[in-house]
Amino acid sequence: MNVFRPHTLEELFRIRREVRGTLFSGGTDVQVKIRSGSLSPTALIDTKEIRTEKIVKNDGILLIRMNTTYSDMLSFDLHEFPILQKIIPTIGSTQIRNRGTPLGNVCNASPAGDFLLSCYLYDASIRLLPTERVVKVEEFIKGPGNIALEPYEVAYELQFPVMNNYLYFFEKVGKRNSMNIATVSAGILLKLERCIVKDIRIALGSVCPNVFRSTELEKKIIGSRFELPVFKEIAQEYSNAVSPISDVRATADYRRKLVRNLLIKAYFELGGENDVQGS
């Protein structure tokens, strides 16, 4: 198997035109897949030697570029993205965060991908080169391990809009505290105005072939009072809407129950308990 290590984007584009190889940076997913036999690439293209300005904030958009690791992100000022500050430390171990990349997590297209879940919450986009296509991450993901990337394209940049004045919730349930693959994960961004839900975004991991987000169900909550009966009702609707599988980590029925319980827990973590006590 051939391994290529381009040093510039131009060299990378040339290799992509000539070789049907698998791109990687940290290799935390690729190496596991090769070892398990689920991936048998004819060539590997290692992008780590390509120098980019890894993280940039420009006109209210956070740009996360090729070869940016999770540790790079934790070193950046993410105060406007507090849910990312909560999600990233739960990913893998220190060693994994030193090598693994958000862009790689998205391109791996696993429904259990923790960083991928945040992309759905933010309606994040992905920029592809050399075509300069900018695609919503939700549209870029076609299914588990399946992405809308042309053979000659390269995933270069993730784009996250700043969303001010949102409360947030994230929790990942699994069998252990570290190096944990989610049995179910849930993330929420919530904007309240005088106890009225002005906007809400709910994303769930490991319960469908893709990260699950339903704008139709979100619209049912928007305009409602922020109160427990509303969350109990919508929690049951989400539990009914997902299509989990049974595997070594959990049964489908258990995952449905987790969805319901996590969304009810989110209500209290987002301040609902204070609202109840004060009413």
N, C-alpha and C positions, 0 to 999 in steps of 0.2 A: 504494500500500500504506500502510495506517495504522500508526502506531507509538504505543504507549501507554507511559507512564512513571509508574506508580503510586508513591505515596510511603508508603502504609501497606498492611498486609495486607488490611484491610477493603476498600480501594479495589481491590486486586488481585483479591479474591474476586468483587467486583461485575463487574469487567471480564471475568473468566473465565466468569461466567454469561451475559454478553451477547455475547461475541466469541469465535469459534473461532480464536484466534491462537496463535502459537508463542512460548513463554516462552524468555527467554535472560537471562544475566547478563554473562558475559565476552564471549560471542559468538564464541569461537575456533572452534567447530564450526559454528554456524549460518551465519556469514558465508561460510565455505568451501562449505557445501552450497548456499547461494543462488547463489554465483558459478558453481558447477559445473552448476547446473540440477537438482540432485537434490532440492531443496526449493524450493517456490513458495508461501510462506505468504500468506494473505490479509491477515494483520496480524501485527505483532511486539509482544510485551509485554516491555519491559525492566524487570527487577526491581531494578536496581542502586541506585535511590534509596530502597529500603526498608531501614530501619535495624534490624539485629538484633544480639544478642550473639553474635558469629560462632562462637566456639569455647568450649565449656563442658565441664568434667569434673564429673560428678555421679554419686555412688554407684557408682564403678567403671565408668562409661560415658562415653566421649568423644563429645560431641555436636558435629557439624559442620553449621552452619546455612547457609541460603540466603545467597548472595553472598560466602561465605568463599573466598578465592583460595588457590592453592597457596603463594604467598608468605606469606600470613597464617599458614598452617599451619607453615611453616618458622620463623616467629617465635615460635611457641608451644612450650612445653615438651613434647616428644614422647618423653621418655626411656623411657616405658613402652610406646612403639610404635616400636621401633627399625627395623622393616622399613619403616614409613612414612617415616622419616628417610632411608632408602636409596632408596626408590622415587621420592619427590617430586622430588628434584633431577634425575632422568633424564627428567622430563616436559618436552617442548618446549624452549623457551629461557627466559631471564629474563623477556623481554617476555610470553611465553605464560603463565608462572607468575604474573605480576603481574595478569593478567586472567582466566585460566582458573580454573574452580572444580571441586572434587571432585564436587559435586552434579551439575554439568553433564556431567562425564565419565560418571557413572552413567546419567544420563538419555539420553545419546547412545547408550548400549548397543552399543558397538563391542566385538567380541571381542578387539581389540588394546588396549583401554583399560587403561593401567597401574594407575591408581587403582582401577578396577573390579575388577581382579584381587585387590587387597588386601581388598576387601569380601567376596569369596568366602572368603578365608583366615580372616577374623575372624567369619564368619557374621553380618556386619553387617546392620542393618535400616534401612529408610527410613520416615520419618514423613511422611504426606500430610495436607494441610489443604485445606478446613476439616473434612473427615470424621474427622480424627484416626485414620485407619488407620495401623497400623504393620505393615510387610510385610518379610519377609526379602528382601534385595537379589536373591538367587538366584531367588526367586519373582517379583520385580518385573520382571526381565528376561525377555521372552518370545522374543526373537530379535534379530538385528542391527537396531538402530534401532527396536525394538518394545518398548514398556514398558506395564505394567498401570496406566496413569494414566487416570482418568476425565476427560471433557472439562472438568469444572468443578473438578478437583483441582489442587493445587500441591504439588510436591516441596519440602519445607521443611527436612528435617533427616536427616542420616545418624547412626547410632548404632553405635559400636564398643565392644565390651566389652574391658576390660583383661585381658590374658592374661599372667600373670607366669611367669617361669622357662622361657620358650621360647627355643630357638635359632632363628635365621632365616636364610633364603637367598633372594636375589632376583637374577636376571640377565635381561637383555633382549638378544637377538641381533638385529642389524639391519645395514644397509649403511653406516651412518655413526655417529659418536659423539654428535652433537647433533642436535636436531630429528628424532629417530629414531622411526619407526613400527616396532613390533616385528615381525620375521619370526616369532620365537617368544619368548615370555617365560615364566619359571617362578618361582614363589614357594613357599616351604615354611616352615611353623612346626612345630617339633619339640620335644617334651618327653622327656627321657631320665631314667631312674632306674637307676643302676648298670649302665649300658650296655644297658638294656632300653628299647625304645620304648614309652613310656606313652601318648603321643598324637602324631599327625602329621596335618598338613593340607597338601595339595599342590594348587596351582592353576596352570593353564597357559593362556596367552593366544595368540591367533592360530592355533589348531589345530582349532577347531570353530566352529559358528555362535555359540555363547556361550562365555564363559570356562569351561574344563573343570575340574570337580572331581568326583571319584568317592569317596564315602564307603565304597563296597564295596571298592575297591582299598586305601584307607587302612586298613580293618579287617584286611586281610591282613598289614600290617606291624606293627600294634599288638600288643605282646606278644613280638615277635621281638627277637633281639639286634641291636644296632646294628653291623652288619658288612657288608662289601662284597658278598658273594654275595647277601644279601637285597636290597640296593639294585640290583644288576645285574638280578636277576630282575624286580623290580617296575618298573624302568626299561623293560624290554622289554614288560611288560604295558601300561604307559601308552602306549608307542609304538604298540602294536597297537590300543589303545582309542580313540585320537583319530581325527578325520575331517577332516584339513586339506584345503585346496584348493591348486591351483597358480595363481599369479598373477605379477605383475611382480616381486615380492620374492623368491619362492622356489617350488620345486616341492613338491608334497605329500610326495614321498618324502624330500626334504631336510628338511622340517619334522619328519617322523617320526624321522629320525636325530638331529635336534637335541633332540627331547624325550628320547630315550634318553641322549644324551651329557650334557645338562644335569643330569639326575637323578643320573647317576653322578658328575659334577663336584660336585654338591651334597653328596654323601656326604663327600667330602674337605674341602670348605669348612666343613661342619658339625662337623669335628673327627675324621672317620673316619680320616684319615691318622695322627693321634696315637694313635688306638685300635689301629691295625694295628701301629705301631711298638712300642707298649707291650705287645702280646700275645705 
